[in-house]
Amino acid sequence: GEALRAAAAAVTVSLVAHPIHGAVVSDSFCAMLTQGFRAALEGAPDGIVAVADAEHTSGGRTWNAGARDELRGVLAQAVGSLLPGAAAGSPQLGEAPSAAAVQLAAEQVEGVWERIEAEGRERRNSR
């Protein structure tokens, strides 16, 4: 619940703050979600939770309850494939995931956004 969301946000802020890899983490995170998360990533963890809970449009993507719900399952599956044991709540950190696994996860997330955007275009065109 809330404690897990707060912990995930704190870990994300820590990763973004990394002096060498932080920019890549931030770019990757925003590529999976929306650019609207960027400022929150550089702030306090509760800022990420607030942005995740609020609807916004950024970079041509609309973040709302539907997007959150669709991406939740895909991201959980992606994390499960990248970190063995994550689904059981105890990821085994050690070897970095393969580039192919990371690419597949990114493609799955992008596929969700493509579907959401196509559905939005269809709704606008049918009016």
C-alpha positions in Angstrom: 0.0 0.0 0.0 1.2 3.5 0.9 4.3 2.3 2.7 5.5 0.4 -0.4 4.7 3.4 -2.6 6.7 5.7 -0.3 9.6 3.3 -0.2 9.6 2.9 -4.0 9.6 6.7 -4.4 12.5 7.0 -2.0 14.5 4.5 -3.9 13.7 6.2 -7.2 14.8 9.6 -5.8 18.1 8.0 -4.6 18.7 6.5 -8.0 18.1 9.8 -9.7 20.5 11.5 -7.3 23.3 9.2 -8.3 26.1 11.5 -9.6 27.0 9.2 -12.5 23.9 7.3 -13.5 21.2 9.7 -12.2 20.5 11.4 -15.5 20.0 8.1 -17.3 17.7 6.9 -14.6 15.6 10.1 -14.8 15.5 9.9 -18.6 14.5 6.2 -18.5 11.8 6.8 -15.9 10.3 9.7 -17.8 10.4 7.7 -21.1 8.3 4.9 -19.4 5.9 7.3 -17.8 5.7 11.0 -18.8 8.0 14.0 -18.8 5.7 15.4 -16.0 7.5 13.2 -13.5 10.9 14.9 -14.2 10.7 17.7 -11.6 9.3 15.3 -9.0 12.2 12.9 -9.5 14.7 15.6 -8.4 12.7 16.4 -5.3 11.3 14.6 -2.3 9.8 11.1 -2.5 6.3 12.4 -1.6 6.5 14.5 -4.8 6.7 11.4 -6.9 3.7 9.9 -5.2 1.7 13.2 -5.7 2.5 13.3 -9.4 1.6 9.6 -9.8 -1.8 10.3 -8.2 -2.6 13.4 -10.2 -3.8 13.6 -13.8 -1.6 15.5 -16.2 -0.6 15.7 -19.8 3.0 16.0 -20.7 5.1 15.3 -23.8 1.9 14.3 -25.7 1.0 11.6 -23.0 -2.0 11.9 -20.7 -1.4 10.4 -17.2 -4.6 9.4 -15.6 -6.2 6.4 -13.8 -6.5 4.4 -17.0 -2.8 4.9 -17.9 -1.8 4.0 -14.3 -3.9 0.9 -14.3 -2.6 -0.3 -17.7 1.1 0.4 -16.9 0.9 -1.1 -13.4 0.6 -4.6 -14.7 3.2 -4.1 -17.5 5.7 -2.5 -15.2 5.2 -5.2 -12.5 5.9 -7.9 -15.2 8.9 -5.9 -16.5 10.4 -5.6 -13.0 9.7 -9.3 -12.4 11.7 -10.2 -15.6 14.5 -7.8 -14.7 14.9 -8.7 -11.0 14.4 -12.4 -10.1 12.2 -12.8 -7.1 10.6 -9.3 -7.3 7.2 -10.7 -7.6 7.7 -12.6 -4.4 8.8 -9.3 -2.7 12.4 -10.2 -2.4 14.3 -9.3 -5.5 17.8 -10.8 -5.8 20.1 -8.0 -6.7 23.4 -9.1 -8.2 23.9 -9.4 -11.9 22.5 -6.6 -14.0 19.7 -7.6 -16.3 20.7 -8.3 -19.9 20.3 -5.5 -22.5 17.8 -7.7 -24.3 15.6 -8.0 -21.2 15.7 -4.2 -20.6 14.9 -3.6 -24.3 11.9 -6.0 -24.1 10.6 -4.3 -20.9 10.9 -0.9 -22.6 9.1 -2.2 -25.7 6.2 -3.6 -23.6 5.8 -0.2 -21.8 5.9 1.7 -25.1 3.3 -0.7 -26.5 0.9 0.3 -23.7 1.4 4.0 -24.5 0.9 3.4 -28.2 -2.4 1.6 -27.5 -3.5 4.4 -25.1 -2.7 7.1 -27.7 -4.4 5.2 -30.5 -7.6 4.8 -28.4 -7.5 8.6 -27.7 -7.2 9.4 -31.4 -10.1 7.0 -32.2 -12.3 8.8 -29.5 -11.4 12.2 -30.9 -12.0 11.1 -34.5 -15.4 9.6 -33.7 -16.8 12.9 -32.3 
